[in-house]
Amino acid sequence: MRSGLRTAFWLVLLAALFVWAGGLLGGAEGAMLAFAITLVVNLVAYFASDKIVLARYRAKEVGPQDQPRLYGIVSRLAAKAQIPMPRVYLIPERTANAFATGRGPKHAAVAATVGILEQLDDDELEGVMAHELAHVKNRDTLTSAIAATLAGALAMVGNVARFGSRGSRSRSNPVALLVLLIGAPLAALLIRLLVSRIREYAADRDGARLSGRPLSLADALRKISRTAQALPLAHGNSVDAQMFTVNPFTGGLQALFSTHPPIESRIQRLQSQAAQGSST
C-alpha cells in the first residue's frame, strides 16, 4: 500500500508539472491544451500500449502446445495470484529477459525471450514470471506507460519553448524559459525513473511472495543482468526499458538514468526477504 501511495503521488505531481509547463508556455490556453494532450496520451497508453510494444519486439503468442514449460508456469502462478490467465508471448531474442504489458489483469500479456528459456532453470523462470505477474496484478504496466508518455510530452513542451511562442509568458522571462527548456523535462525524467524503481522493488517483493522463491528470483536477476550486457537486444527502443525484468539497455547514460534499481540492491532485498520467510 505504501508503494502504491508513493506511486500515485509522483504520477499526480508529474501530470501537474505538465499542465503547469503548458500554462507557463501559453497562459490559460496553454494549460488547457496541455491538459487535453495529457488526456489523449493517457488514453492511447491505456488502450494501445500493449499492442504497440508486442509488435515492436516481434512477439508471437504461444499456447500450452507450443511452450508447455512457460505456459504451465504462468498458468499456475496466475491461478495462485487469483488473476485471469494472461496471454503468453515468445520474443525471438537470444538475450534473457521478460516483460508484462496490458492495461490491467483482464487485458494482460506476459512475454519472455527465447534466451530466458534457455538460460534459467524452472525455479528461476518461475521467480521471473511471478515478478511479471505481480506487475500485472498491481497494474504497473499501465502506470509505467502513463509515466513514460507524460515524461515524453513534457520533453515536447521543452522543445516548443526552445523556439518561443507568441503570447508565451516565458519569452520575456529567462528564468521561466530555462525551467521549460531544462528543468521541466529533467524533473519529468527523474519522476518517471522514481516511479519505475518503486514499482520494481514492489514487484520483486510481491513476486517472491507469489512464487515462494526469493532466492531463485535473485539468481535469475544475476543471470539476466549478465546477458543484458553480453547479448544486447537486436531490436528495441530504450523508451520500453521500464517494462523489462532487467533494463536491457545498458552502458553510457542508460546506466546513470536507469529505470531499474541497481541489481545488487534488488538482490539484497530479496535475500533479506528470504531470511525473514517470504511465504509467511
Long-range contacts (C-beta under 8 A, 24 or more apart in sequence): 3-198, 3-199, 3-201, 3-202, 4-138, 4-202, 6-198, 7-143, 7-195, 7-198, 7-199, 10-147, 10-191, 10-194, 10-195, 10-198, 11-143, 11-146, 11-147, 11-150, 11-195, 13-191, 14-147, 14-150, 14-151, 14-154, 14-188, 14-191, 14-192, 14-195, 15-150, 17-154, 17-184, 17-187, 17-188, 17-191, 18-150, 18-153, 18-154, 18-157, 18-184, 18-188, 21-154, 21-157, 21-158, 21-179, 21-180, 21-184, 22-157, 23-169, 24-168, 24-169, 24-170, 24-176, 24-179, 24-180, 25-157, 25-160, 25-161, 25-165, 25-168, 25-169, 25-170, 25-180, 26-165, 26-167, 26-168, 26-169, 27-167, 27-168, 27-169, 29-167, 30-165, 30-168, 34-153, 34-157, 37-153, 38-150, 38-153, 41-149, 41-150, 41-152, 41-153, 42-146, 42-149, 42-150, 44-149, 45-142, 45-145, 45-146, 45-148, 45-149, 46-103, 46-142, 46-145, 46-146, 47-103, 49-101, 49-103, 49-141, 49-142, 49-145, 50-101, 50-102, 50-103, 50-107, 50-108, 50-109, 50-141, 53-99, 53-101, 53-240, 53-243, 54-89, 54-101, 54-109, 54-111, 56-235, 56-236, 56-237, 56-240, 57-91, 57-93, 57-111, 57-235, 57-236, 58-91, 58-92, 58-235, 59-89, 59-90, 59-91, 59-111, 60-89, 60-90, 60-92, 61-87, 61-88, 61-89, 62-88, 62-89, 62-90, 63-88, 66-90, 67-117, 69-117, 69-122, 69-125, 70-112, 70-117, 70-125, 70-129, 73-122, 73-125, 73-126, 73-129, 74-110, 74-129, 74-133, 77-126, 77-129, 77-130, 77-133, 77-210, 77-211, 78-133, 80-210, 81-130, 81-133, 81-134, 81-137, 81-210, 83-108, 83-133, 83-136, 83-137, 84-108, 86-110, 86-133, 86-136, 88-112, 90-114, 90-117, 93-233, 93-234, 93-235, 94-231, 94-234, 95-227, 95-228, 95-230, 95-231, 95-232, 95-233, 95-248, 96-120, 96-223, 96-224, 96-227, 96-228, 96-231, 97-224, 97-227, 97-228, 97-233, 97-244, 97-245, 97-246, 97-248, 98-128, 98-129, 98-132, 98-244, 98-245, 99-132, 99-240, 99-243, 99-244, 99-245, 100-132, 100-133, 100-135, 100-136, 100-140, 100-141, 100-243, 101-141, 101-243, 102-136, 102-141, 102-142, 103-139, 103-141, 103-142, 104-136, 104-139, 104-142, 105-136, 105-137, 105-139, 108-136, 108-141, 110-136, 115-227, 115-231, 116-224, 119-223, 119-227, 120-220, 120-223, 123-213, 123-216, 124-216, 124-217, 124-219, 124-220, 124-223, 125-220, 126-211, 126-213, 126-216, 127-207, 127-208, 127-211, 127-213, 127-214, 127-216, 127-217, 127-218, 127-219, 127-220, 128-207, 128-217, 128-220, 128-224, 128-245, 129-211, 130-207, 130-208, 130-210, 130-211, 130-213, 130-217, 131-203, 131-204, 131-207, 131-208, 131-217, 131-245, 132-203, 132-207, 132-245, 133-207, 133-210, 134-202, 134-203, 134-204, 134-205, 134-206, 134-207, 134-210, 135-199, 135-203, 137-206, 138-199, 138-202, 138-203, 138-206, 140-199, 140-202, 140-203, 141-243, 143-195, 143-199, 144-195, 144-196, 144-199, 144-242, 144-243, 147-191, 147-192, 147-195, 147-196, 147-242, 148-192, 148-239, 148-242, 150-188, 150-192, 151-185, 151-188, 151-189, 151-191, 151-192, 152-239, 154-184, 154-185, 154-187, 154-188, 155-185, 155-188, 155-189, 157-184, 157-185, 158-182, 158-184, 158-185, 189-257, 192-242, 192-259, 193-257, 193-258, 193-259, 196-242, 196-259, 196-260, 197-259, 197-260, 197-261, 200-259, 200-260, 200-261, 200-266, 201-261, 201-266, 201-269, 204-266, 204-269, 204-270, 205-269, 205-273, 208-270, 208-273, 208-274, 208-278, 209-278, 209-279, 212-278, 212-279, 213-278, 214-270, 214-271, 214-273, 214-274, 214-278, 215-270, 215-271, 215-274, 217-270, 218-266, 218-267, 218-270, 218-271, 218-274, 220-245, 221-245, 221-246, 221-263, 221-266, 221-267, 221-270, 222-263, 222-267, 225-263
